[in-house]
């Protein structure tokens, strides 16, 4: 098994990941009944339709084909009811395992139990853990990196705008992955400057249009702020579009005029703004779809074949992308198979 996950601290080694498997235990007592060695079919349940999720879904199918696994993709479209239907349809289709990013961990409990009762193993990741049931959990461990990003933002605002940080956080309620990111960012800002305040924390829904509308309402309310972030890249882009519609969201030679923006996902749409000298998006914490799906699908295959059980856990991390065209495009080409123009 080959795993390549790059962070600012370096690559996660094959040996380290193998250790995770060992620590997680190899007992098959709680594993699904299916342990066949024949070609497998794995269901991939996506969270939504944003840039990362789309790339993740395609990468999972491509990697599956390379290792002889058929991947059936179903998109939850940010709705619990749609995710529930995805799970039911995949169970009915007779898949051997399912990889899912829950919309709401509490709502996912019944879905996981239903799949497990049908002998279909489930790998959950990023949003969770799912309560009331034992199920493999692969954490997207971003708190420390988000903490660092918040600290960087707070220091920049104090040094360049000569203001204490006032944060608008376009979050997503009940999404533990978003809360982990946002809480880390806010904690980092407060650590760098104890005078930091959260000016507003509306529901951006993890969607561009919803976040744009929420940001517009905040601007119209007259609330003071100088930092904007959110759950994901679509949230931050929505916030930026609202700022620009109000005559804000500007920068000169990559020096923001009135607010500092930070995003999470690292899609090409974000990186275009990151590399734009007139944009106040200063940093993105990028997920790596190509690397992530390898860890997730390998775990699903091992669960279906009884090589790991439902106590399995592992961790994924991201990589920071700065306004450096060559490095940003190197990341996009490796993880997304695309690139953006340098300005």
Secondary structure as GFF3:
##gff-version 3
##sequence-region A 1 343
A	DSSP	beta_strand	6	7	.	.	.	ID=ss1
A	DSSP	beta_strand	10	11	.	.	.	ID=ss2
A	DSSP	alpha_helix	14	24	.	.	.	ID=ss3
A	DSSP	beta_strand	41	46	.	.	.	ID=ss4
A	DSSP	alpha_helix	51	66	.	.	.	ID=ss5
A	DSSP	beta_strand	70	75	.	.	.	ID=ss6
A	DSSP	alpha_helix	80	92	.	.	.	ID=ss7
A	DSSP	beta_strand	97	100	.	.	.	ID=ss8
A	DSSP	alpha_helix	105	117	.	.	.	ID=ss9
A	DSSP	beta_strand	121	125	.	.	.	ID=ss10
A	DSSP	beta_strand	136	140	.	.	.	ID=ss11
A	DSSP	alpha_helix	143	156	.	.	.	ID=ss12
A	DSSP	pi_helix	157	161	.	.	.	ID=ss13
A	DSSP	beta_strand	166	170	.	.	.	ID=ss14
A	DSSP	alpha_helix	176	192	.	.	.	ID=ss15
A	DSSP	beta_strand	197	200	.	.	.	ID=ss16
A	DSSP	alpha_helix	208	221	.	.	.	ID=ss17
A	DSSP	beta_strand	227	230	.	.	.	ID=ss18
A	DSSP	alpha_helix	233	245	.	.	.	ID=ss19
A	DSSP	beta_strand	251	252	.	.	.	ID=ss20
A	DSSP	beta_strand	255	256	.	.	.	ID=ss21
A	DSSP	beta_strand	260	265	.	.	.	ID=ss22
A	DSSP	alpha_helix	268	274	.	.	.	ID=ss23
A	DSSP	beta_strand	281	286	.	.	.	ID=ss24
A	DSSP	alpha_helix	289	304	.	.	.	ID=ss25
A	DSSP	beta_strand	313	316	.	.	.	ID=ss26
A	DSSP	beta_strand	319	321	.	.	.	ID=ss27
A	DSSP	alpha_helix	325	335	.	.	.	ID=ss28
###
